[in-house]
Amino acid sequence: MFAVDAVVFVIWELVILAFLVFSAVSLYFQRLQLAFILVCFALLLLVCLKVTK
């Protein structure tokens, strides 16, 4: 059971990292609103992950 939980948390952390990378790419292409939404969503996921952990 612990291994499954660890895998789920690693997947969630990779998703959060992907959102942060996509927001950096959005900033590069001067899409400020999209970058802000992606960063907020990534931070929300991170907070939820820390609360459930």
N, C-alpha and C positions, 0 to 999 in steps of 0.2 A: 504493500500500500504506500509506503514511504517513497519508493522509486517512482510510482505514478505521480504522486504529488510534486516531486522534484522536477519531473519532466514537464508537467503542466506549468510550473512556475518559470522554468527556463523558456518555454514557448512564449509565455506572456511577456517576459523581459525582452525577448527577441522582437516581438510585435511592437513593444514600446520603443525599442531602438530603431526599428524600421520607420515608425511615425516621425521620430526625431530626424532621421536622415531625409525623409521625404519633405519635411518642413525646411530643412537646410537647402534642398534642391529648389523648393518653391521660392525661398528667399533669393536664390541665385537668379531665378527667372523673373524676379520682381513681382511675385504673387504674394503680397504681404498678408492679405486676408486669409488665403488658404494656409499659409505658413502659421498664422496665429491660431487658426482652428485646429491644425494638426498638433501644435505644441500643447494647446489646452487639453485636447483629447488624450495625448500621451501622458500628461501630468495627472489627469483624472484616472487613467488606468494604473499609473504608478501608485497613487494614493490608495486606490481600491486593493491593489496587490499587497501593499504594506499593511493595510487594515486586516485583510483576511489571513495574512501570514502570522 
